[in-house]
Amino acid sequence: MIVRSCDRSATRSCLPLGDGAGGTANGSAAAEALVALVADRAEALAAGNEMAFVGLLEEADATSVAASGGQTTAVVGVAMPGRIVGASVGDSGAILFREPLVDLPSGQARKPLLGSGSAQPRGFAVEWNGEPLLVATDGLFHFASPRAIAAEVGTPRDCDSTALRLIELTRLRSGALPDDVAIVFVRMVHPQ
């Protein structure tokens, strides 16, 4: 379980998320390599061009993630005043909570994953006015209902509490999680 959340009054938020492929060796190492690469390039990527994120994922597929010996999904991007831009591969997702809901990586290729050497990243760009943004692995989206997710996101509380409550939606009666869950949750805070 990984949670990265923030109530943002800053101008930009970097959105790195990777979910190592289960059933393949070194999936966790692949996800970690991806997040490290995004962190290393965050300043350069802050310019906000979705093609830069597509290029980053193509590079990761051919170099650092490939070198890990594993495969991973990816949703990477930046949220800044006025817009969100990024790119994605795999079955992790990103939803902008407004009417109607915006599925940022809609139409992305589920396979091949990063690290395969043949991933097909898809860029996205959308206008953003500070609505809640949820980036998460399939462990959330497959095991929690869309209605329950929307209810948690729509309840006023700090982002860390919201992220932890979202994870609890997936917990089995035994207390275990059916899949790993990683979340990046951003809600813009407007200075008063």
Buried (B, 14 or more C-beta within 10 A) or exposed (E): EBBBBBBBEEEBBBBBBBBBBEEBEBBBBBBBBBBBBBEEBBEEBBEBBBEBBBBBBBBBBBEBBBBBBBBBBBBBBBBBEEBBBBBBBBBBBBBBBBEEEBEBBEEBBEBBBBBBEEBBBBBBBBEBEBBBBBBBBBBBBEBBEEEBBBEBBEEEEBBBEBBBBBBEBBBEEEEEBEBBBBBBBBBBEEEE
